[in-house]
Amino acid sequence: MKKTVKTFATLLAMFALFFFAAYLALRFLPYPALRAFVERDYSLVLTDKNGVTLRVFPARDGVRREWTDIEDIPRDVRNVFIKAEDKRFYYHSGVDPVAVIASAIRNASAKRVVSGASTITMQLARLIKPRARGLGGKMAEAADALRLEARLSKDAILELWLNAIPFGSNIEGIGAFSRARFGVAAAALDEARAAALAVVPRRPGLYDPTCNAEAALAAARRLAVRCNVDAEAVAAAVAEAAAPPPDGPAADAKTPFYAPHFTERARSLLSNYAETLEGASGGRASSGGVQRPVKTTLDLDLQLYAEERLGAELAKLALNRVSNGSILVIENATGAVLCYVGSVSWFDDAVSGKIDGVRTRNQPGSCLKPFLYALALDSGFGPNAILPDIPSVFGAGEAYIPANFNRRFNGPVRMRVALASSLNVPAVWTLERIGVGRFEDSLESLGFTSIAEKRGAYGTGLALGNAEVSLEELARAFSVFQREGKLVGLRFIEEERESVDSVQAMSPYAAFVIRDILSDKASRWTGFGAAPAFSTPFRSMFKTGTANQYQNIWALGATRRWTVGVWMGNFSGATVVGKTGSSIPARIAADILSALEAAHPDADLSGVPASGGAPEDVGEMVDVELCALSGMRAARFCAGTLREWLLRDRTPDVCEWHRADGVVYPGEYQSWLAERRRAGRARRGDGTIRLPLSGTVFYVDPSLPADAQAIRIETSGFGDGALVFVDDVLAGSLDSAGVFMAPVSRGKRMVFVEDDASGAHVEFEVR
């Protein structure tokens, strides 16, 4: 008896040791297929800032496969799938003996294989490592199921399986199939919808509602009976799943395709953000992509509104060959991109809709002027500086003669008026004194990489936007005026918090002055009149630009919280028919800012500088009363005055232009005063020749007689009747405007002008 007990105990110990060793082998021996399966690539799901799905990119193998945590799948939904495939899932260890015996009986009775007795764990094992059909394959599959049960919890096995079930149509997993058939995430499923989905994996070609709604309904109803689910609800779910998405390119919840240029951009950036995302949100980052939905900064409601506004305006311009446009909206405090319209329609190949207009480079026209004047302010100029808006020639051999949009010249203008009214001559005059190279340096520091690529190729035309820049560069740089001169990095992903606020692109004072000027309705009047497109019920700043014979029209607008950039034109380079003003994109920008202000009246302003008053920490400033004409301190004879914030060390002298006997202008305005019959007189002093510049080359027009052609000699500072010599031969005298029209004759010529006090000469060539 003792021997029998001892033998039994020994056998029991051996069995225990065997099973323990088997467990250890199942638990700890390498299972590389499982590791590869867990780390496989998943679809990239991009959502807007509120969690609305924008777009789903397939995994790298082309399969739509979205990860869903087990906790996010409702328990009732899980139970439907368990009852459909393995009702004793929680009561076996990977292989269900009861199911095996029942399957063997059914197969023997039918004399063919009608049931495989596969458990959920065995199905998962087959998905991890497919096996050959037959008894050998089944046994290997069962062994792998035991390995899974030894390594993973039941919920972990169920989670992997639910995320890997093949549903056909190149879709795997409950998350991707739920979106494809119902337009919702798996978390939004109910029992009826689950019943419509759970029958599909058995025969996808037959039970998928989009393939055969009648067969799908019959199968779903049979499952519903076993799960005690309402039959009418199941019928409604099958009908919903079978409904096709809307015709045409319109995005739908089943196949979301919103903001395509933005989502393409976000996808390209995600490889740089993977580590940040994983650390910040606890998300799973696989070797191929992110398994959790990635929340972007985009506001879909704003995006759809902007797309609608752009389309409506472009529809009115079809006959003008303005066929496309782009919009970018930035949150100033964080650099978050809230709206990104790359073109009017991604699907319209006739207008090259797949080109991303936010990043495409075009000539910006006057949109570079705010950055030029900001540099001028940081170079010693003030907003009260007087700039000449008179006919001028810049350059020599290749003379540049700018004109204003309205073809008028306004004489002496303060910098505030020159910028607010976007006058051209003062801008080129300012750039010539600052230097093109310094302006290029400044633009580079503001993020204009396009400028860096072609340094030295622009000349003074850079003041008027002869370079090609992108809307993204312009809008990002424009936001510095609302950020005390700090350049912010654009952010596309919510979890990405990296900032480049340390880049101080200009002084806070310069940013304040430009912001104030571009918000000043009164100073715009000279160039734009009432400018209703710039009118908003809240404080806002605007700058517009037109280039390439109206092929590119731009508008930049900003408030404390947001910056909007709009470009309209065409990608083909086709000449625009007629004229299209920049007030059109300005209206769009103003409408978008209004929509933002209305939607976020109580938005958090932390990190956003105050607007409208004098900024802090910009140096000591004083509020000075100035003469509106001379920009100097107002005196008793000044007819009009205004107030301006100036740095204390840059306060001007008292006005010398207004005197008891009238207004005396600097000598350079002599011809402007006389020819336009302005009140006042020009100061006389050392005479100079303003035009032409030495080295200029003129060409005779062979279609006109020689005596009908002349070269304008324009001077300043000479007394009345100053004599003019051409090649040492007396040719005449200056008129009251200080102008002489020299006769044309080919060859190199020298003109000398003198009066009793001074003389000056200029050399040029006539060909």
C-alpha positions in Angstrom: 0.0 0.0 0.0 2.8 2.4 1.0 4.6 1.5 -2.2 1.5 2.2 -4.3 1.0 5.6 -2.7 4.6 6.4 -3.2 4.4 5.4 -6.8 1.3 7.5 -7.3 2.9 10.5 -5.6 6.0 10.1 -7.8 3.9 10.0 -11.0 1.9 13.0 -9.8 5.1 14.9 -9.2 6.4 13.9 -12.6 3.2 15.1 -14.2 3.3 18.3 -12.3 6.9 18.8 -13.2 6.1 18.1 -16.9 3.2 20.5 -17.0 5.2 23.1 -15.2 8.1 22.7 -17.6 5.6 22.8 -20.5 4.1 26.0 -19.1 7.6 27.6 -18.7 8.3 26.6 -22.3 5.0 28.0 -23.6 5.5 31.1 -21.5 9.1 32.0 -22.0 10.5 30.4 -25.2 11.0 33.0 -28.0 7.8 33.8 -30.0 9.1 36.2 -32.6 6.0 36.0 -34.7 3.9 37.4 -31.8 6.4 40.3 -31.3 6.2 41.1 -35.1 2.4 40.9 -35.0 2.1 43.3 -32.0 4.5 45.8 -33.6 3.0 45.7 -37.1 2.0 48.9 -38.9 -1.5 50.4 -38.2 -3.5 53.1 -40.0 -2.7 56.7 -39.2 -5.9 58.4 -38.0 -5.8 62.1 -37.9 -8.4 64.1 -36.0 -9.1 67.8 -35.6 -8.5 69.5 -32.3 -12.0 68.5 -31.2 -11.5 64.8 -32.0 -13.4 64.8 -35.4 -11.7 62.4 -37.8 -10.1 64.2 -40.7 -8.6 61.4 -42.6 -7.4 57.8 -42.2 -4.2 56.7 -44.0 -3.9 53.0 -44.7 -1.0 51.1 -43.1 2.1 50.6 -45.2 0.8 47.3 -46.5 -2.3 49.1 -47.9 -4.6 47.6 -45.3 -7.0 49.8 -43.3 -6.3 48.8 -39.7 -7.1 51.0 -36.7 -6.1 50.2 -33.1 -8.8 50.3 -30.4 -8.1 49.6 -26.8 -10.2 46.9 -25.2 -11.5 49.4 -22.6 -12.9 51.5 -25.5 -15.0 48.7 -26.9 -18.3 48.5 -25.1 -18.7 45.2 -23.1 -22.0 44.4 -24.9 -20.2 44.7 -28.2 -17.4 42.4 -27.1 -20.0 39.9 -25.9 -21.7 39.8 -29.3 -18.4 38.9 -31.0 -17.6 36.3 -28.3 -21.0 34.6 -28.8 -20.5 34.7 -32.5 -17.2 32.9 -32.5 -16.3 31.4 -29.1 -19.0 31.4 -26.4 -16.8 29.6 -23.8 -13.8 32.0 -24.5 -13.3 32.8 -20.8 -13.6 29.2 -19.7 -10.9 27.4 -21.7 -7.1 27.7 -22.0 -6.9 28.3 -25.8 -8.4 25.0 -27.0 -12.0 24.2 -26.2 -12.4 20.4 -25.6 -16.2 20.6 -25.7 -16.1 22.3 -29.1 -13.5 19.8 -30.4 -15.8 16.8 -29.4 -18.9 18.5 -30.8 -17.1 19.4 -34.0 -15.8 15.8 -34.5 -19.3 14.5 -34.1 -20.8 16.9 -36.6 -18.0 16.3 -39.1 -18.4 12.5 -38.7 -22.2 12.8 -39.2 -21.8 14.9 -42.3 -18.9 12.9 -43.6 -17.1 16.1 -44.4 -15.6 19.1 -42.5 -18.4 21.4 -41.5 -16.9 22.8 -38.2 -13.4 23.5 -37.2 -13.8 24.1 -33.5 -11.5 27.1 -33.6 -11.5 29.3 -30.6 -10.8 33.0 -30.6 -7.3 32.3 -29.3 -6.7 29.8 -32.1 -8.0 32.3 -34.7 -5.5 34.8 -33.3 -2.7 32.3 -33.5 -3.6 31.7 -37.1 -3.5 35.4 -37.8 -0.1 35.7 -36.1 1.4 32.8 -38.0 -0.7 31.2 -40.7 -0.5 27.4 -40.9 -1.1 24.9 -43.6 -4.6 23.3 -43.7 -5.0 19.8 -42.3 -4.5 18.0 -39.0 -0.9 19.0 -38.7 -1.6 22.7 -39.2 -4.5 22.5 -36.7 -2.3 20.9 -34.1 0.4 23.6 -34.6 -2.3 26.2 -34.3 -3.6 24.7 -31.1 0.0 24.7 -29.7 0.3 28.4 -30.6 -3.0 29.1 -28.9 -1.7 27.5 -25.7 1.4 29.7 -26.0 -0.8 32.8 -26.2 -2.8 31.8 -23.2 0.4 31.3 -21.2 1.7 34.7 -22.1 -1.3 37.0 -22.3 -4.5 37.7 -20.3 -7.9 36.9 -21.8 -8.6 40.6 -22.3 -5.2 41.1 -24.1 -6.0 38.1 -26.4 -9.4 39.5 -27.1 -8.0 43.0 -27.7 -5.5 41.7 -30.3 -8.1 39.6 -32.0 -10.7 42.3 -32.3 -8.1 44.6 -33.8 -7.0 42.0 -36.3 -10.2 40.3 -37.6 -10.1 40.3 -41.4 -13.4 41.8 -42.6 -12.6 41.7 -46.4 -12.4 44.8 -48.5 -8.8 45.3 -47.4 -10.0 46.1 -43.9 -8.8 44.5 -40.6 -10.1 45.1 -37.1 -13.3 46.2 -35.5 -12.2 49.9 -35.5 -11.5 50.2 -39.2 -14.6 48.2 -40.2 -16.8 50.1 -37.8 -15.7 53.4 -39.4 -16.1 52.0 -43.0 -19.6 50.7 -42.5 -21.1 53.1 -39.9 -18.8 56.1 -39.9 -18.1 55.8 -36.2 -15.3 54.5 -33.9 -15.7 51.1 -32.3 -16.5 52.9 -29.0 -19.7 54.2 -30.5 -21.0 50.7 -31.5 -24.1 49.1 -29.9 -25.3 45.5 -29.9 -27.3 45.8 -33.1 -24.4 47.3 -35.1 -22.1 44.7 -33.5 -24.4 41.9 -34.7 -24.2 43.4 -38.3 -20.4 43.3 -38.1 -19.7 40.1 -36.2 -21.1 37.8 -38.9 -18.9 39.3 -41.7 -15.6 37.6 -40.9 -17.1 34.1 -41.5 -17.9 34.9 -45.2 -17.0 38.6 -46.0 -18.0 38.3 -49.7 -21.5 37.2 -48.6 -22.3 38.8 -45.3 -20.8 42.2 -45.8 -23.9 44.5 -46.0 -22.3 46.4 -48.9 -22.0 43.2 -50.9 -25.2 41.4 -50.1 -27.6 43.2 -47.7 -30.2 40.5 -47.8 -27.7 37.7 -46.8 -26.1 40.0 -44.2 -29.5 40.7 -42.6 -30.4 37.0 -42.4 -27.0 36.1 -40.8 -27.2 39.1 -38.4 -30.7 38.1 -37.3 -29.6 34.6 -36.5 -26.8 36.0 -34.3 -29.2 38.5 -32.8 -31.5 35.7 -31.5 -28.5 34.0 -29.8 -27.5 37.4 -28.3 -31.1 38.5 -27.4 -30.7 41.7 -29.6 -33.8 43.5 -31.0 -34.4 42.3 -34.6 -35.7 45.7 -35.8 -32.5 47.4 -34.5 -30.4 44.8 -36.3 -32.3 45.5 -39.6 -31.7 49.2 -39.2 -28.0 48.6 -38.5 -27.6 46.5 -41.6 -29.4 49.1 -43.8 -27.2 51.8 -42.3 -24.0 49.8 -43.1 -25.2 49.0 -46.6 -25.8 52.7 -47.5 -23.2 54.0 -49.9 -21.2 57.2 -49.2 -22.4 60.3 -51.0 -21.5 60.7 -54.7 -18.6 62.9 -55.7 -15.5 64.0 -53.7 -17.4 65.2 -50.7 -16.0 63.8 -47.4 -18.1 61.5 -45.4 -17.8 59.9 -41.9 -17.4 56.5 -43.5 -14.5 57.7 -45.7 -13.4 61.0 -44.1 -11.2 63.1 -46.4 -11.1 66.6 -44.9 -8.3 69.2 -45.3 -6.2 67.0 -47.6 -3.2 69.3 -47.9 -3.1 69.7 -44.2 -3.3 66.0 -43.5 -0.6 65.2 -46.0 1.6 67.8 -44.3 0.8 66.4 -40.8 1.6 62.8 -41.9 4.9 63.9 -43.3 5.8 65.5 -39.9 4.7 62.7 -37.7 8.0 60.8 -38.0 9.6 63.7 -36.2 6.9 63.7 -33.5 6.7 60.0 -32.7 8.9 60.1 -29.6 7.1 63.3 -28.3 3.7 61.7 -28.9 4.6 58.5 -27.1 6.0 60.3 -24.1 3.3 62.9 -23.8 0.2 60.8 -24.3 1.2 57.3 -23.5 0.3 56.3 -27.1 1.5 53.1 -28.7 4.1 53.9 -31.3 4.8 51.0 -33.6 7.7 50.6 -36.0 5.5 51.6 -38.8 3.2 54.3 -37.3 1.0 55.5 -34.5 -1.7 53.2 -33.3 -3.9 55.7 -31.5 -5.7 58.6 -33.3 -3.4 61.6 -33.5 -5.1 64.9 -32.6 -4.0 67.8 -34.8 -4.4 71.5 -34.3 -6.9 72.0 -37.1 -10.4 73.3 -36.4 -12.6 71.5 -38.9 -15.5 73.9 -38.5 -13.2 76.8 -39.4 -11.7 74.8 -42.2 -15.0 74.1 -43.8 -16.1 77.8 -43.5 -12.8 79.0 -45.0 -13.2 76.6 -47.9 -16.7 77.7 -48.5 -15.7 81.4 -48.5 -12.8 80.8 -50.9 -15.0 78.9 -53.3 -17.7 81.5 -53.3 -15.2 84.3 -54.1 -13.4 82.3 -56.8 -16.7 81.5 -58.5 -17.1 85.2 -59.1 -13.7 85.4 -60.7 -13.9 82.5 -63.1 -13.9 84.9 -66.2 -10.8 86.7 -64.8 -8.7 83.4 -64.8 -8.3 83.7 -61.0 -8.9 80.0 -60.5 -7.4 79.0 -57.2 -6.5 80.2 -53.7 -5.1 79.2 -50.3 -5.8 80.1 -46.7 -3.7 79.7 -43.6 -4.9 80.6 -40.0 -2.5 80.6 -37.1 -3.1 80.9 -33.3 -0.6 83.5 -32.3 0.1 82.4 -28.8 1.0 78.8 -29.7 1.7 78.8 -33.5 -1.1 76.2 -33.9 -2.4 75.9 -37.4 -6.2 76.1 -37.2 -7.0 76.2 -40.9 -5.0 75.1 -43.9 -6.6 75.4 -47.3 -4.1 74.3 -49.9 -6.3 74.9 -52.9 -10.0 75.4 -53.8 -10.4 71.7 -54.5 -8.0 68.7 -54.2 -10.0 66.9 -56.9 -10.0 69.6 -59.5 -7.1 68.7 -61.8 -8.1 71.4 -64.2 -6.8 74.0 -61.8 -4.0 71.8 -60.4 -5.9 71.3 -57.2 -3.4 68.9 -55.6 -0.7 71.6 -55.5 -0.3 73.0 -52.0 -0.8 76.8 -52.4 0.2 77.4 -48.8 3.8 76.3 -49.6 3.9 77.4 -53.3 6.0 80.5 -53.9 4.6 83.6 -55.7 5.5 87.3 -55.7 3.9 88.9 -52.7 3.7 92.5 -53.9 3.4 95.0 -51.0 3.1 92.3 -48.4 6.8 92.6 -47.6 6.5 96.3 -46.7 5.7 95.8 -43.0 8.9 93.9 -42.5 10.9 96.6 -44.4 9.5 99.4 -42.2 10.0 97.3 -39.0 13.7 97.0 -40.0 13.7 100.8 -40.6 12.3 101.4 -37.1 15.1 99.2 -35.7 17.6 101.2 -37.8 16.8 104.6 -36.3 13.7 105.7 -38.2 10.5 106.6 -36.4 6.9 106.4 -37.5 7.0 110.1 -37.9 10.0 110.0 -40.4 9.2 111.9 -43.6 9.6 109.9 -46.7 9.5 111.4 -50.2 6.6 110.2 -52.4 7.6 112.0 -55.6 8.7 110.8 -59.1 12.1 109.1 -58.5 14.6 106.9 -60.3 16.5 104.2 -58.4 19.5 102.5 -59.8 21.5 103.7 -62.8 22.3 101.5 -65.8 19.2 99.5 -65.0 17.0 102.3 -63.8 14.0 101.5 -61.6 11.0 103.9 -61.6 8.3 102.8 -59.2 4.8 104.3 -59.2 2.0 104.0 -56.7 -1.1 101.9 -57.2 -3.3 105.0 -57.9 -0.6 106.6 -60.1 -0.5 109.7 -57.9 2.4 111.2 -55.9 1.7 112.6 -52.4 4.9 114.6 -51.7 6.3 114.3 -48.2 4.5 111.5 -46.2 5.1 110.2 -42.7 6.2 106.5 -42.5 2.8 105.8 -40.9 0.9 107.0 -43.9 3.4 105.4 -46.4 2.9 102.0 -44.9 -0.8 102.2 -44.1 -1.5 103.4 -47.6 1.1 101.0 -49.1 2.8 103.7 -51.1 5.6 102.4 -53.4 8.1 105.2 -53.9 8.7 105.7 -50.1 9.2 102.0 -49.7 11.9 101.8 -52.4 13.5 105.0 -51.0 13.7 103.5 -47.6 15.2 100.2 -48.8 17.8 102.1 -50.8 19.0 103.8 -47.5 18.8 100.7 -45.4 20.4 98.4 -47.9 19.1 95.4 -49.7 21.5 93.0 -48.0 20.3 94.1 -44.5 16.7 93.6 -45.6 17.5 90.1 -46.9 19.1 89.3 -43.5 16.0 90.5 -41.7 13.7 88.4 -43.9 15.8 85.3 -43.3 15.6 85.9 -39.6 11.8 86.0 -40.0 11.8 82.5 -41.6 11.8 83.4 -45.3 14.0 80.5 -46.5 13.0 81.4 -50.0 14.9 84.7 -49.7 18.0 82.9 -48.5 18.1 80.7 -51.6 18.4 83.7 -54.0 20.3 86.3 -52.1 21.6 89.2 -54.2 19.1 88.7 -57.0 16.5 91.2 -56.0 17.7 94.8 -55.8 15.5 97.6 -54.6 12.5 95.9 -56.2 12.5 93.7 -53.1 10.6 96.5 -51.3 7.7 95.9 -53.7 7.8 92.1 -53.5 9.8 91.1 -56.6 10.9 87.9 -54.7 8.8 84.7 -54.6 7.7 83.6 -51.1 5.1 81.3 -49.7 1.8 82.0 -47.9 3.2 80.0 -45.0 6.3 82.2 -44.7 4.2 85.4 -44.9 1.5 84.5 -42.4 4.0 83.1 -39.9 6.2 86.3 -40.2 3.1 88.5 -40.0 2.2 87.0 -36.6 5.4 88.5 -35.0 3.6 91.9 -34.9 1.1 90.5 -32.4 3.9 88.7 -30.4 6.2 91.6 -29.5 8.5 90.7 -32.4 9.0 87.0 -31.5 8.8 84.4 -34.2 6.7 81.4 -33.4 7.1 77.9 -34.9 4.1 76.5 -36.6 2.5 73.5 -34.8 0.4 70.9 -36.6 0.0 68.3 -33.9 -1.7 69.1 -30.5 0.8 67.1 -28.4 3.8 68.8 -30.1 4.7 71.7 -27.8 8.2 72.6 -29.1 8.4 76.4 -29.4 10.9 78.8 -31.0 9.8 81.8 -29.1 13.4 82.6 -28.2 13.9 83.9 -31.8 13.5 87.7 -31.4 13.1 88.7 -35.0 12.6 92.4 -34.3 12.4 94.8 -31.4 9.1 94.9 -29.4 8.9 98.6 -30.3 9.1 97.9 -34.0 6.4 95.2 -33.7 4.2 97.6 -31.7 4.5 100.5 -34.2 3.8 98.3 -37.3 0.8 96.7 -35.5 -0.5 100.1 -34.7 0.0 101.5 -38.2 -1.7 98.6 -39.9 -4.6 99.0 -37.5 -5.0 102.7 -38.2 -8.0 103.3 -40.4 -7.3 107.1 -40.8 -3.8 106.5 -42.2 -5.1 104.1 -44.9 -7.2 106.8 -46.5 -4.5 108.2 -48.7 -4.1 104.9 -50.5 -7.3 103.0 -50.0 -10.0 105.5 -49.1 -12.7 104.1 -46.7 -11.4 100.5 -47.4 -14.5 98.7 -46.1 -12.8 95.3 -46.6 -10.5 96.2 -43.7 -13.4 97.1 -41.4 -14.0 94.9 -38.4 -15.9 95.6 -35.2 -12.8 94.6 -33.2 -9.2 95.9 -33.4 -7.4 94.2 -36.3 -4.5 94.8 -38.6 -4.3 94.2 -42.3 -1.8 94.3 -45.2 -2.6 93.4 -48.8 -0.5 92.9 -51.9 -0.9 92.5 -55.6 1.8 91.2 -58.0 2.4 89.9 -61.5 -0.3 91.9 -63.2 -2.9 90.7 -60.7 -2.0 87.1 -61.1 -1.3 87.0 -57.3 -3.5 88.9 -54.9 -2.8 88.6 -51.1 -4.2 89.6 -47.8 -2.8 89.3 -44.3 -4.9 90.0 -41.3 -4.4 89.6 -37.5 -5.8 90.2 -34.1 -4.3 89.6 -30.7 -5.2 85.9 -31.0 -5.1 84.9 -34.6 -3.3 85.6 -37.9 -4.9 84.9 -41.3 -3.2 84.7 -44.7 -5.0 84.5 -48.0 -3.6 84.0 -51.5 -5.6 84.0 -54.7 -4.4 83.5 -58.3 -3.6 80.5 -60.5 -0.9 77.9 -60.5 -0.6 77.9 -64.3 0.9 81.3 -64.7 -1.9 82.4 -67.1 -2.4 86.1 -67.4 -5.3 87.4 -65.5 -8.1 89.0 -67.5 -9.0 92.5 -66.3 -8.1 93.7 -62.8 -8.8 91.9 -59.5 -8.1 93.9 -56.4 -6.6 92.6 -53.1 -9.8 93.7 -51.4 -11.2 90.3 -52.3 -8.8 88.2 -50.2 -9.0 90.9 -47.6 -12.8 90.3 -47.3 -12.1 86.6 -46.7 -9.5 87.3 -44.1 -11.8 89.8 -42.3 -14.7 87.3 -42.4 -12.5 84.5 -40.9 -11.3 86.8 -38.1 -14.9 87.7 -37.4 -15.9 84.1 -37.3 -13.1 83.3 -34.9 -13.9 86.3 -32.6 -17.6 85.3 -32.6 -16.8 81.6 -31.8 -14.3 82.3 -29.1 -15.3 85.5 -27.3 -13.8 84.3 -24.0 -10.7 82.6 -25.4 -7.7 82.3 -23.1 -5.3 85.2 -23.8 -2.5 83.9 -21.7 0.8 84.3 -23.6 -0.8 86.9 -26.0 0.5 90.5 -25.6 -1.9 93.3 -25.0 -2.9 95.2 -28.2 -3.9 98.8 -28.7 -1.8 100.4 -26.0 1.9 101.0 -25.5 3.8 97.7 -25.0 5.8 96.8 -22.0 9.5 96.4 -21.9 10.3 98.2 -25.1 12.3 101.0 -23.8 11.2 104.4 -22.5 8.5 105.9 -24.7 6.8 109.3 -24.8 3.5 110.4 -26.3 4.5 113.3 -28.5 2.3 115.9 -30.3 3.6 116.1 -33.9 3.0 118.3 -37.0 1.0 116.2 -39.4 3.0 117.5 -42.4 6.7 117.6 -41.2 6.5 114.8 -38.5 8.4 117.2 -36.2 7.2 118.6 -32.8 4.1 120.7 -33.4 4.7 124.4 -33.2 2.3 127.5 -33.2 2.0 127.7 -37.0 1.3 124.0 -37.7 -2.1 123.6 -39.3 -2.7 120.0 -38.3 -1.3 117.9 -35.4 -1.4 114.3 -34.2 0.0 112.2 -31.5 2.6 109.4 -31.8 4.4 107.1 -29.4 8.2 107.7 -29.9 11.2 106.4 -28.1 12.5 109.2 -25.8 15.9 109.3 -27.4 14.3 109.8 -30.9 12.0 112.8 -30.2 12.3 115.3 -33.1 13.0 119.0 -33.1 10.3 121.6 -33.3 8.7 122.0 -36.8 10.6 124.3 -39.1 8.4 123.9 -42.1 5.5 126.0 -40.9 6.4 129.7 -40.6 4.5 132.9 -40.2 4.9 133.6 -43.9 3.8 130.1 -45.1 5.0 126.6 -45.5 8.6 126.0 -46.6 9.3 122.4 -47.9 12.7 120.8 -48.3 14.3 121.6 -51.7 13.6 118.1 -53.2 9.9 118.9 -53.3 10.4 121.9 -55.6 9.1 120.4 -58.8 6.3 118.5 -57.1 5.0 121.7 -55.5 5.2 123.8 -58.7 3.9 121.2 -61.2 1.0 120.2 -58.9 0.3 123.8 -57.9 0.6 123.1 -54.2 0.6 125.9 -51.6 4.1 126.6 -50.1 7.5 127.0 -51.5 10.7 124.9 -51.6 13.8 125.8 -49.5 16.7 127.1 -51.6 20.2 126.1 -50.8 22.9 123.9 -52.4 21.6 122.9 -55.8 21.4 119.3 -56.8 20.2 117.3 -59.8 17.6 114.8 -58.8 17.0 113.3 -62.2 18.5 111.7 -64.2 21.0 109.7 -62.2 24.6 109.6 -63.4 25.2 106.5 -65.6 21.6 106.3 -66.9 21.2 105.1 -70.5 18.4 106.5 -72.7 17.2 105.3 -76.1 15.9 107.4 -78.9 12.4 106.4 -80.1 12.8 106.0 -83.9 9.1 106.4 -84.5 9.1 110.0 -83.2 10.9 113.0 -84.7 13.9 114.1 -82.7 12.4 117.5 -81.8 9.5 115.7 -80.1 11.7 114.0 -77.6 13.5 115.3 -74.6 15.2 114.3 -71.4 13.8 115.7 -68.2 16.4 117.3 -66.0 14.9 117.8 -62.5 16.7 119.7 -59.8 16.2 121.0 -56.3 17.7 123.9 -54.3 18.7 126.2 -57.3 17.5 129.8 -57.5 15.2 131.1 -60.2 16.7 131.2 -63.6 19.6 128.8 -62.9 21.5 128.2 -66.2 21.7 124.8 -67.9 24.7 123.7 -70.0 24.7 120.6 -72.2 28.2 119.5 -73.1 29.5 123.0 -72.0 27.1 124.7 -74.3 24.4 127.0 -72.8 21.1 125.3 -73.5 18.7 127.4 -71.4 17.5 127.8 -67.8 15.4 126.0 -65.3 11.7 126.8 -65.0 10.0 127.7 -61.8 9.7 124.0 -60.9 13.4 123.5 -61.3 13.0 121.5 -64.4 14.6 121.7 -67.9 13.8 119.5 -70.9 17.1 118.8 -72.6 17.1 118.1 -76.4 17.9 114.5 -77.5 21.1 113.7 -79.4 22.9 110.4 -79.4 26.2 110.0 -77.5 27.5 110.5 -74.1 26.2 113.8 -72.6 27.0 115.9 -69.6 24.5 118.4 -68.1 25.7 121.2 -65.8 23.4 123.4 -63.8 24.5 126.5 -61.9 23.2 129.6 -60.2 24.9 132.3 -58.2 25.5 130.1 -55.2 26.1 126.5 -56.4 26.4 124.1 -59.3 25.9 120.4 -60.1 26.4 118.1 -63.0 25.2 114.7 -64.3 26.5 112.4 -67.0 24.3 110.0 -69.1 24.2 108.3 -72.5 21.7 108.5 -75.3 21.6 105.6 -77.8 
